[in-house]
Amino acid sequence: MEMAIRNNDAKHVRSIAHRLRGASLSCGSNSIVPFLNELEELGNSGNLATAPVVYEKATSEFAEIRSFLESYLQNSERAVEEKTFARAR
């Protein structure tokens, strides 16, 4: 996405945003969808002037989602380990 924006490649920005939006919706990561919608619309229009700003917002939101998921998975692993340990006693 970053390279497509840098190269002013509206077609690829649209295509990448569309795929990422679909994947995000499938995973329930809805908070990033508005930014991906906007990037897709910018790609459709061919005017990527504001795309770097929107991309930065999407990247920031993705970092939040990733942090949440990593924390959730770590806590889940810990809970499984505690249950396994408790059963072994």
DSSP file (Angstrom, degrees, kcal/mol; ACC not computed):
  #  RESIDUE AA STRUCTURE BP1 BP2  ACC     N-H-->O    O-->H-N    N-H-->O    O-->H-N    TCO  KAPPA ALPHA  PHI   PSI    X-CA   Y-CA   Z-CA
    1    1 A M     >        0   0    0      0, 0.0     4,-2.6     0, 0.0     5,-0.2   0.000 360.0 360.0 360.0 -47.6    0.0    0.0    0.0
    2    2 A E  H  >  +     0   0    0      1,-0.2     4,-2.6     2,-0.2     5,-0.2   0.920 360.0  46.2 -59.1 -43.8    2.8    2.4    1.0
    3    3 A M  H  > S+     0   0    0      2,-0.2     4,-2.4     1,-0.2    -1,-0.2   0.897 110.6  52.8 -67.3 -39.3    4.6    1.8   -2.3
    4    4 A A  H  4>S+     0   0    0      2,-0.2     5,-3.1     1,-0.2    -1,-0.2   0.899 111.3  47.1 -62.5 -39.9    1.4    2.1   -4.3
    5    5 A I  H ><5S+     0   0    0     -4,-2.6     3,-1.5     3,-0.2    -2,-0.2   0.938 111.8  50.0 -65.6 -46.5    0.7    5.5   -2.7
    6    6 A R  H 3<5S+     0   0    0     -4,-2.6    -2,-0.2     1,-0.3    -1,-0.2   0.872 113.0  46.9 -59.4 -37.0    4.3    6.6   -3.2
    7    7 A N  T 3<5S-     0   0    0     -4,-2.4    -1,-0.3    -5,-0.2    -2,-0.2   0.391 110.7-123.3 -86.0   3.9    4.1    5.6   -6.9
    8    8 A N  T < 5 +     0   0    0     -3,-1.5     2,-1.2     1,-0.2    -3,-0.2   0.881  54.5 159.5  54.9  41.0    0.7    7.3   -7.3
    9    9 A D     >< +     0   0    0     -5,-3.1     4,-2.2     1,-0.2     3,-0.3  -0.713  14.5 176.4 -97.9  84.0   -0.7    4.0   -8.4
   10   10 A A  H  > S+     0   0    0     -2,-1.2     4,-2.7     1,-0.2     5,-0.2   0.849  75.0  58.8 -59.6 -38.2   -4.4    4.6   -7.7
   11   11 A K  H  > S+     0   0    0      1,-0.2     4,-2.2     2,-0.2    -1,-0.2   0.921 110.4  41.8 -59.6 -45.6   -5.5    1.2   -9.2
   12   12 A H  H  > S+     0   0    0     -3,-0.3     4,-2.9     2,-0.2     5,-0.3   0.863 111.4  55.3 -72.9 -34.9   -3.3   -0.7   -6.7
   13   13 A V  H  X S+     0   0    0     -4,-2.2     4,-2.5     2,-0.2     5,-0.2   0.949 111.4  45.6 -59.4 -47.3   -4.3    1.5   -3.8
   14   14 A R  H  X S+     0   0    0     -4,-2.7     4,-2.4     2,-0.2    -2,-0.2   0.936 115.1  46.8 -60.2 -47.9   -7.9    0.7   -4.6
   15   15 A S  H  X S+     0   0    0     -4,-2.2     4,-2.2    -5,-0.2    -2,-0.2   0.913 114.9  45.0 -63.8 -45.6   -7.3   -3.0   -5.0
   16   16 A I  H  X S+     0   0    0     -4,-2.9     4,-2.8     2,-0.2     5,-0.2   0.926 113.8  49.5 -65.7 -45.5   -5.2   -3.3   -1.8
   17   17 A A  H  X S+     0   0    0     -4,-2.5     4,-2.5    -5,-0.3    -2,-0.2   0.902 110.2  52.0 -60.9 -41.0   -7.6   -1.3    0.3
   18   18 A H  H  X S+     0   0    0     -4,-2.4     4,-2.1    -5,-0.2    -1,-0.2   0.933 112.3  44.5 -61.4 -47.4  -10.5   -3.4   -1.0
   19   19 A R  H  X S+     0   0    0     -4,-2.2     4,-2.3     1,-0.2    -2,-0.2   0.914 114.6  48.6 -64.9 -43.0   -8.8   -6.7   -0.1
   20   20 A L  H  X S+     0   0    0     -4,-2.8     4,-2.6     1,-0.2    -1,-0.2   0.877 109.5  53.1 -66.0 -36.4   -7.7   -5.4    3.3
   21   21 A R  H  X S+     0   0    0     -4,-2.5     4,-2.5    -5,-0.2    -1,-0.2   0.935 109.9  48.0 -62.6 -46.0  -11.2   -4.1    4.1
   22   22 A G  H  X S+     0   0    0     -4,-2.1     4,-2.1     1,-0.2    -2,-0.2   0.918 113.6  46.8 -61.1 -44.6  -12.7   -7.5    3.3
   23   23 A A  H  X S+     0   0    0     -4,-2.3     4,-1.7     2,-0.2     6,-0.2   0.899 111.9  51.2 -64.7 -40.7  -10.1   -9.3    5.5
   24   24 A S  H  X>S+     0   0    0     -4,-2.6     5,-2.6     1,-0.2     4,-0.7   0.912 110.5  48.2 -64.1 -42.7  -10.7   -6.8    8.3
   25   25 A L  H ><5S+     0   0    0     -4,-2.5     3,-0.7     1,-0.2    -1,-0.2   0.896 109.5  53.4 -64.4 -39.6  -14.4   -7.3    8.2
   26   26 A S  H 3<5S+     0   0    0     -4,-2.1    -1,-0.2     1,-0.2    -2,-0.2   0.838 112.7  44.3 -62.9 -33.0  -14.0  -11.1    8.2
   27   27 A C  H 3<5S-     0   0    0     -4,-1.7    -1,-0.2    -5,-0.1    -2,-0.2   0.507 114.9-114.1 -90.0  -5.7  -11.8  -10.8   11.3
   28   28 A G  T <<5S+     0   0    0     -3,-0.7     2,-1.5    -4,-0.7     3,-0.2   0.670  71.4 138.8  79.8  16.5  -14.1   -8.4   13.1
   29   29 A S    > < +     0   0    0     -5,-2.6     3,-1.1    -6,-0.2     4,-0.4  -0.481  16.8 154.8 -90.0  64.7  -11.5   -5.6   13.0
   30   30 A N  G >   +     0   0    0     -2,-1.5     3,-0.9     1,-0.2    -1,-0.2   0.701  52.5  75.5 -69.9 -22.3  -14.1   -3.0   12.1
   31   31 A S  G 3  S+     0   0    0      1,-0.3     4,-0.3    -3,-0.2    -1,-0.2   0.742  97.3  47.4 -66.8 -21.8  -12.2    0.0   13.5
   32   32 A I  G X> S+     0   0    0     -3,-1.1     4,-1.8     1,-0.1     3,-0.6   0.642  89.9  86.8 -89.8 -16.1   -9.9    0.1   10.6
   33   33 A V  H <> S+     0   0    0     -3,-0.9     4,-3.0    -4,-0.4     5,-0.2   0.862  80.8  56.8 -58.1 -43.6  -12.6   -0.2    7.9
   34   34 A P  H 3> S+     0   0    0      0, 0.0     4,-2.1     0, 0.0    -1,-0.2   0.891 109.2  47.5 -57.7 -37.0  -13.4    3.5    7.6
   35   35 A F  H <> S+     0   0    0     -3,-0.6     4,-2.3    -4,-0.3    -2,-0.2   0.897 113.1  47.8 -69.7 -39.5   -9.8    4.3    6.7
   36   36 A L  H  X S+     0   0    0     -4,-1.8     4,-2.5     2,-0.2    -1,-0.2   0.879 109.8  53.2 -68.6 -37.3   -9.7    1.4    4.2
   37   37 A N  H  X S+     0   0    0     -4,-3.0     4,-2.6     2,-0.2    -2,-0.2   0.933 109.9  48.5 -58.8 -45.3  -13.0    2.6    2.7
   38   38 A E  H  X S+     0   0    0     -4,-2.1     4,-2.5    -5,-0.2    -2,-0.2   0.905 110.9  49.5 -64.3 -41.0  -11.5    6.0    2.3
   39   39 A L  H  X S+     0   0    0     -4,-2.3     4,-2.4     2,-0.2    -1,-0.2   0.897 110.8  50.4 -64.4 -39.1   -8.3    4.7    0.6
   40   40 A E  H  X S+     0   0    0     -4,-2.5     4,-2.4     2,-0.2    -2,-0.2   0.924 111.2  48.4 -63.9 -43.1  -10.5    2.6   -1.7
   41   41 A E  H  X S+     0   0    0     -4,-2.6     4,-2.2     2,-0.2    -2,-0.2   0.892 110.2  51.5 -63.6 -39.6  -12.5    5.7   -2.7
   42   42 A L  H  X>S+     0   0    0     -4,-2.5     4,-1.5     1,-0.2     5,-0.8   0.913 110.2  49.6 -63.2 -40.8   -9.3    7.7   -3.2
   43   43 A G  H  <5S+     0   0    0     -4,-2.4    -2,-0.2     1,-0.2    -1,-0.2   0.904 109.9  51.0 -63.0 -40.9   -8.1    4.9   -5.5
   44   44 A N  H  <5S+     0   0    0     -4,-2.4    -1,-0.2     1,-0.2    -2,-0.2   0.881 111.9  47.0 -62.4 -38.1  -11.4    4.9   -7.4
   45   45 A S  H  <5S-     0   0    0     -4,-2.2    -1,-0.2     2,-0.2    -2,-0.2   0.745 102.6-132.6 -76.6 -22.9  -11.2    8.7   -7.9
   46   46 A G  T  <5S+     0   0    0     -4,-1.5     2,-0.8     1,-0.2    -3,-0.2   0.458  72.1 116.6  83.0   0.0   -7.5    8.6   -9.0
   47   47 A N      < +     0   0    0     -5,-0.8     3,-0.3     1,-0.1    -1,-0.2  -0.869  31.7 168.2-107.0 102.7   -6.7   11.4   -6.6
   48   48 A L    >   +     0   0    0     -2,-0.8     3,-0.9     1,-0.2    -1,-0.1   0.123  37.5 118.4-100.0  20.2   -4.3   10.2   -4.0
   49   49 A A  T 3  S+     0   0    0      1,-0.3    -1,-0.2     2,-0.1     4,-0.2   0.872  86.6  31.7 -56.9 -40.1   -3.4   13.6   -2.6
   50   50 A T  T >> S+     0   0    0     -3,-0.3     4,-1.9     1,-0.2     3,-0.5   0.426  92.1 100.3 -97.9   1.0   -4.7   12.8    0.9
   51   51 A A  H <> S+     0   0    0     -3,-0.9     4,-3.2     1,-0.2     5,-0.2   0.862  75.5  57.7 -57.6 -40.0   -3.8    9.1    0.8
   52   52 A P  H 3> S+     0   0    0      0, 0.0     4,-2.0     0, 0.0    -1,-0.2   0.901 108.8  46.3 -59.5 -38.4   -0.6    9.4    2.8
   53   53 A V  H <> S+     0   0    0     -3,-0.5     4,-1.9     2,-0.2    -2,-0.2   0.924 115.3  45.3 -68.1 -44.7   -2.6   10.9    5.7
   54   54 A V  H  X S+     0   0    0     -4,-1.9     4,-2.5     1,-0.2    -1,-0.2   0.901 111.6  53.2 -66.2 -40.5   -5.3    8.3    5.6
   55   55 A Y  H  X S+     0   0    0     -4,-3.2     4,-2.7     1,-0.2    -1,-0.2   0.897 106.7  52.5 -60.8 -40.7   -2.7    5.5    5.2
   56   56 A E  H  X S+     0   0    0     -4,-2.0     4,-2.3    -5,-0.2    -1,-0.2   0.905 109.6  48.9 -62.5 -41.5   -1.0    6.8    8.4
   57   57 A K  H  X S+     0   0    0     -4,-1.9     4,-2.4     2,-0.2    -2,-0.2   0.907 112.1  48.5 -64.1 -41.9   -4.3    6.7   10.3
   58   58 A A  H  X S+     0   0    0     -4,-2.5     4,-2.6     2,-0.2    -2,-0.2   0.907 111.2  50.4 -63.9 -41.6   -4.9    3.1    9.0
   59   59 A T  H  X S+     0   0    0     -4,-2.7     4,-2.0     2,-0.2    -2,-0.2   0.905 110.7  49.1 -63.3 -41.9   -1.4    2.1   10.0
   60   60 A S  H  X S+     0   0    0     -4,-2.3     4,-1.7     2,-0.2    -2,-0.2   0.909 111.9  48.4 -64.0 -42.8   -1.9    3.5   13.5
   61   61 A E  H  X S+     0   0    0     -4,-2.4     4,-2.3     1,-0.2    -2,-0.2   0.896 109.2  53.5 -65.4 -39.6   -5.3    1.7   13.8
   62   62 A F  H  X S+     0   0    0     -4,-2.6     4,-3.0     1,-0.2    -1,-0.2   0.898 105.2  54.5 -61.6 -39.7   -3.7   -1.5   12.7
   63   63 A A  H  X S+     0   0    0     -4,-2.0     4,-2.4     1,-0.2    -1,-0.2   0.889 108.4  49.3 -60.8 -39.0   -1.0   -1.1   15.4
   64   64 A E  H  X S+     0   0    0     -4,-1.7     4,-2.3     2,-0.2    -2,-0.2   0.920 112.2  47.6 -65.1 -43.9   -3.8   -0.8   18.0
   65   65 A I  H  X S+     0   0    0     -4,-2.3     4,-2.7     2,-0.2    -2,-0.2   0.930 112.6  49.1 -62.6 -45.7   -5.5   -3.9   16.7
   66   66 A R  H  X S+     0   0    0     -4,-3.0     4,-2.7     1,-0.2     5,-0.2   0.917 110.4  50.5 -61.3 -44.7   -2.3   -5.9   16.6
   67   67 A S  H  X S+     0   0    0     -4,-2.4     4,-2.3    -5,-0.2    -1,-0.2   0.920 111.3  48.9 -60.1 -45.0   -1.4   -4.8   20.2
   68   68 A F  H  X S+     0   0    0     -4,-2.3     4,-2.8     1,-0.2    -2,-0.2   0.938 112.9  47.1 -60.0 -47.9   -4.8   -5.9   21.4
   69   69 A L  H  X S+     0   0    0     -4,-2.7     4,-2.8     1,-0.2     5,-0.2   0.898 111.3  50.5 -64.3 -41.0   -4.6   -9.3   19.6
   70   70 A E  H  X S+     0   0    0     -4,-2.7     4,-2.3     2,-0.2    -1,-0.2   0.922 113.3  46.1 -62.3 -43.4   -1.1   -9.9   20.9
   71   71 A S  H  X S+     0   0    0     -4,-2.3     4,-2.5    -5,-0.2    -2,-0.2   0.923 112.9  50.2 -63.7 -45.1   -2.2   -9.1   24.5
   72   72 A Y  H  X S+     0   0    0     -4,-2.8     4,-2.3     1,-0.2    -2,-0.2   0.920 112.1  47.1 -60.0 -46.0   -5.3  -11.3   24.1
   73   73 A L  H  X S+     0   0    0     -4,-2.8     4,-2.6     2,-0.2    -1,-0.2   0.889 111.1  51.2 -66.3 -39.4   -3.3  -14.2   22.8
   74   74 A Q  H  X S+     0   0    0     -4,-2.3     4,-2.2    -5,-0.2    -1,-0.2   0.921 112.1  46.9 -62.8 -43.0   -0.7  -13.9   25.5
   75   75 A N  H  X S+     0   0    0     -4,-2.5     4,-2.1     2,-0.2    -2,-0.2   0.877 111.8  51.2 -66.2 -37.3   -3.4  -13.9   28.2
   76   76 A S  H  X S+     0   0    0     -4,-2.3     4,-2.2     2,-0.2    -2,-0.2   0.913 110.0  49.0 -65.3 -43.1   -5.1  -16.9   26.6
   77   77 A E  H  X S+     0   0    0     -4,-2.6     4,-2.5     1,-0.2    -2,-0.2   0.911 110.7  51.0 -62.4 -41.8   -1.9  -18.8   26.5
   78   78 A R  H  X S+     0   0    0     -4,-2.2     4,-2.4     1,-0.2    -1,-0.2   0.906 109.1  50.8 -61.9 -42.1   -1.3  -18.0   30.2
   79   79 A A  H  X S+     0   0    0     -4,-2.1     4,-2.2     2,-0.2    -1,-0.2   0.895 110.5  49.0 -64.4 -40.4   -4.8  -19.2   31.1
   80   80 A V  H  X S+     0   0    0     -4,-2.2     4,-2.6     2,-0.2    -2,-0.2   0.919 111.2  50.0 -64.9 -43.4   -4.3  -22.5   29.2
   81   81 A E  H  X S+     0   0    0     -4,-2.5     4,-2.6     1,-0.2    -2,-0.2   0.903 110.3  50.2 -61.7 -41.3   -1.0  -23.0   31.0
   82   82 A E  H  X S+     0   0    0     -4,-2.4     4,-2.5     2,-0.2    -1,-0.2   0.898 111.5  48.0 -65.1 -40.6   -2.6  -22.3   34.4
   83   83 A K  H  X S+     0   0    0     -4,-2.2     4,-2.2     2,-0.2    -2,-0.2   0.915 112.4  49.0 -64.8 -42.5   -5.4  -24.8   33.7
   84   84 A T  H  X S+     0   0    0     -4,-2.6     4,-1.7     1,-0.2    -2,-0.2   0.916 112.7  47.7 -63.0 -43.2   -2.9  -27.4   32.6
   85   85 A F  H  X S+     0   0    0     -4,-2.6     4,-0.8     1,-0.2    -2,-0.2   0.909 110.7  51.4 -63.9 -42.7   -0.8  -26.8   35.7
   86   86 A A  H  < S+     0   0    0     -4,-2.5     3,-0.5     1,-0.2    -1,-0.2   0.877 110.6  48.8 -64.4 -37.6   -3.8  -27.0   38.0
   87   87 A R  H  < S+     0   0    0     -4,-2.2    -1,-0.2     1,-0.2    -2,-0.2   0.837 105.5  58.4 -69.0 -32.9   -4.9  -30.3   36.4
   88   88 A A  H  <        0   0    0     -4,-1.7    -1,-0.2     1,-0.3    -2,-0.2   0.696 360.0 360.0 -71.9 -18.4   -1.4  -31.8   36.8
   89   89 A R     <        0   0    0     -4,-0.8    -1,-0.3    -3,-0.5    -2,-0.1   0.506 360.0 360.0 -73.4 360.0   -1.5  -31.2   40.5
